[in-house]
Amino acid sequence: MEDIKVEGMGVPSAMPDVGDGINPSGAAPEDRVEALRRVGVFADLPEDQLRWFADNAEERRLAVGDVLFRKGDQPDWMVVYLEGEMHAYRDEGQHDGYVYIARAGDPASEVSGMLPFSRMTKISATGRTVTPLRVLLFPVKLFPEMLQRMPVLSQRLVGIMSDRVREMTKADEQHDKLMALGKLSAGLAHELNNPAAAASRAADDLLGTLEELRAADLRLCRHNLTKEQREAIADFEHAAIAHTAAATAGPSFNSLELSDREDDVIAWLEGRGIGEGWKLASTLVQAGADAAGLERISVLVGPGALADILARVVAQLSAANLAGDIKTSTGRISELVGAIKEYTYMDQATLQIVDLHKGLENTLLILKHKLRKKNITLTREYAEDLPAVTAAGSELNQVWTNVIDNAVDAMTEGGRLKVRTKREPNDVLVEIRDDGAGIPEGVRAHIFEPFFTTKPVGEGTGLGLDTVARIVRKHRGNVRVESQPGDTCFQIRLPFVNTAAGN
């Protein structure tokens, strides 16, 4: 596991080792000393110290667009920006999110790269010039001597590094949140797309069905039906609609019985000269019609009007079914939107009385696409007597999201995920267990450390579980992990208010 830190930016080790006093740019040492005096941390240092530093630094000039350092290189240099500006990007192909800007004259960034006592082992971004650039590159190998010769500078550089750690930590936390938001957005978009597409298809089909219903009505009006016949048709239609609605809750026949009834209805329709009976049979059977019932309505209304009556009934039933599909799909969309609103605790105070089960369910709903993609079996064991907690609900949902997302990443196709809650004397316990490969013992001790990650570069900042630990501690709780191959369990405990004790 690489210890990737971003206290500062560096330059590639492939740059030539210039040695003491060598200056490829040809600038005089006096000129470099004067340039150093314009850099804040060097401005008031003694002449001999500045000259020693200048003599042992390499001066380099770059044109606009040149690469100063590349992601993944060894950080072998401290960089002092004398003129110009550089932008560093995590992903060189996506310049919409640069992570660092260094420019001459800016006290916060005019000294960068590898700094004394930094633990950076790999450069985590690629830096390109945006203006003509002039820099001094001071080799890391001379840091021990620099600490002895220039103690005041060393103290100032440590301060710069501390400020940079805070700055980059904040940037990485924001980056981690954006990555998590991207994952949630992708899953949510997929979940919303399915019911939205279903509703759109049903609406298109409904328009065609309504046209068929209108045509059937017009044909039926041409028949000279008596009052008794019209009443018989109305009763037949009402019974069919009612039976269809009841069948939606649970079919009364198995598939084999339905197939036999459809065959009987098709045979009866063809025997009465009604063409394409196979198009009508399935809907009529779902509406409770059979050959005997169709024979009764045929006797009441006469064979001439029967085909138009059945066409209208089928159109009515189809329209009702499509309307039901639209209602179901839009209801699903409303459910997802509601889950997002509850997940983020939109328009609510910072602290709320939080139902943990509702938060877990909203999180699982949002991550449903990811669970389904790996065909993961989800098991819930929720305590019936679980009390609510006073918490920042959106932050707790961050905890569930990070832990569940990591669990899904750790599992293979067909894995098993178990979410369990339990009431303890003073705490509520949330367990999230997966049957993935497990966390090696050497890794387990570091998983809650900032910037630690076992994921490939670019897929994680190493702040997900650090965020989990910070949020849980903020809520006066604790988090622990038990892991072995095939069984990893995160346990999050949060205190609840014991009203019976008056606490």
Secondary structure, 3 states (H helix, E strand, C coil): CCCCCCCCCCCCCCCCCCCCCCCCCCCCHHHHHHHHHCCHHHCCCCHHHHHHHHHCCEEEEECCCCEEECCCCCCCEEEEEEECEEEEECCCCCCCCEEEEEECCCCCCCEEECCCCCCCCCCCCEEEECCCEEEEEEEHHHHHHHHHHCHHHHHHHHHHHHHHHHHHHHHHHHHHHHHHHHHHHHHHHHHHHHHHHHHHHHHHHHHHHHHHHHHHHHHHHCCCCCHHHHHHHHHHHHHHHHHHHHHHHCCCCCHHHHHHHHHHHHHHHHHCCCCCHHHHHHHHHHCCCCHHHHHHHHHHHCHHHHHHHHHHHHHHHHHHHHHHHHHHHHHHHHHHHHHHHHHHCCCCCCCEEECHHHHHHHHHHHCHHHHHHCCCEEEEECCCCCCCEEECHHHHHHHHHHHHHHHHHHCCCCCEEEEEEEECCCEEEEEEEECCCCCCHHHHCCCCCCCCCCCCCCCCCCCHHHHHHHHHHHCCCEEEEEEECCEEEEEEEEECCCHHHCC
